[in-house]
Amino acid sequence: MDYRVVLLIATSVIALSPADAGAQEGDATAGAAVFKKCVTCHVADSDTNKVGPSLNGLFGRKAGTHPNYAYSAGMKAAGEGGLVWDETVLRDYLHNPKGKVKGTKMAFVGVKDDQEITNLIAYLKQYSK
């Protein structure tokens, strides 16, 4: 096969592929239902801390840094070590909080369903703009 044909095909595939093809789209409304598991300790729609820190503006925040919240030494250390909340980090954390951040005081065992996490992330993103 002529290299120009291969190049043309490769270029076409790249051009037609969405930039975030690996990212999953979530349903924020379904995510609100998942967030009900979290509301005892967290809020997302305001900057108020409860038993856990506010999740308002979570994405892009360095772990263990929300003002006026007494984080565990483990969460502070994670932030000092460079952990910043993004979709990938949050997905890992939500699957297994104590596995992702050793010494976290969050007692929640995690969310095991990937679609629930995707929807929860979509919900939380609404409050991180």
C-alpha positions in Angstrom: 0.0 0.0 0.0 1.3 3.5 -0.9 2.5 5.4 2.2 0.4 8.4 1.1 -2.8 6.3 1.4 -1.8 5.1 4.9 -1.1 8.7 5.9 -4.4 9.9 4.5 -6.3 7.1 6.4 -4.4 7.8 9.7 -5.0 11.5 9.4 -8.7 10.9 8.7 -9.1 8.7 11.8 -7.4 11.3 14.0 -9.5 14.1 12.6 -12.7 12.2 13.1 -11.9 11.0 16.6 -13.2 13.2 19.5 -10.4 14.7 21.5 -11.7 13.1 24.7 -12.7 9.7 23.3 -11.5 8.0 26.5 -13.6 10.2 28.7 -17.0 9.0 29.7 -20.0 11.3 29.7 -22.0 11.2 32.9 -25.6 12.0 33.7 -25.6 14.8 36.3 -29.2 14.1 37.3 -28.4 10.4 38.0 -25.3 11.7 39.8 -27.5 13.7 42.1 -29.1 10.5 43.2 -25.7 8.9 43.8 -24.7 12.0 45.8 -27.4 11.2 48.3 -24.9 8.6 49.6 -22.6 11.5 50.4 -24.9 14.2 51.8 -24.6 13.2 55.4 -21.0 14.4 55.3 -20.6 16.7 52.2 -22.3 19.5 50.3 -21.5 20.4 46.7 -23.7 23.4 46.1 -22.2 25.7 48.7 -18.8 26.3 50.3 -20.0 25.0 53.7 -18.1 22.2 55.5 -20.0 19.5 57.3 -18.5 16.3 58.8 -16.5 16.3 55.6 -15.2 19.2 53.5 -17.3 21.0 51.0 -17.0 19.5 47.5 -17.9 22.9 45.9 -15.0 23.7 43.4 -13.4 20.3 44.0 -11.8 19.8 40.5 -8.4 21.4 40.3 -8.1 21.7 44.1 -5.1 20.3 45.9 -6.1 17.6 48.3 -6.4 18.6 52.0 -6.7 22.3 51.3 -10.3 23.4 51.6 -10.4 26.3 54.1 -11.6 25.8 57.6 -11.6 22.0 57.5 -9.6 19.8 59.8 -8.1 17.2 57.4 -6.4 14.0 58.4 -2.6 13.9 58.3 -3.0 11.4 55.5 -5.0 13.8 53.3 -2.8 16.7 54.0 0.3 14.6 53.1 -1.5 13.5 49.9 -2.0 17.1 48.9 1.6 18.0 49.9 2.7 15.1 47.7 0.9 16.6 44.7 -2.5 15.0 44.7 -4.9 17.3 42.9 -8.5 16.4 42.4 -9.4 15.6 38.7 -11.7 13.0 37.2 -9.1 10.2 37.3 -7.9 10.8 40.8 -11.5 11.2 42.1 -12.5 8.0 40.3 -9.7 6.1 42.0 -10.5 7.6 45.4 -14.2 6.9 45.1 -13.5 3.2 44.3 -11.4 2.8 47.4 -10.9 5.9 49.6 -8.6 4.3 52.1 -6.6 2.6 49.4 -6.0 5.8 47.5 -5.2 8.0 50.5 -3.7 6.2 53.4 -4.9 7.6 56.7 -8.0 9.4 55.3 -10.6 9.8 58.0 -13.4 9.3 55.5 -15.2 6.2 56.7 -17.2 5.7 53.5 -16.2 2.3 51.8 -16.5 3.7 48.3 -18.6 3.3 45.2 -18.0 0.2 43.2 -20.1 0.8 40.2 -18.2 2.7 37.5 -21.3 4.3 35.9 -22.4 5.6 39.3 -19.0 7.2 39.7 -19.2 8.7 36.2 -22.6 10.2 37.0 -21.4 11.4 40.4 -18.4 13.2 38.7 -20.8 14.8 36.2 -22.9 16.0 39.1 -19.9 17.4 41.0 -18.5 19.1 37.9 -21.6 21.4 37.9 -20.2 22.9 41.1 -16.6 23.2 40.0 -16.9 26.0 37.4 
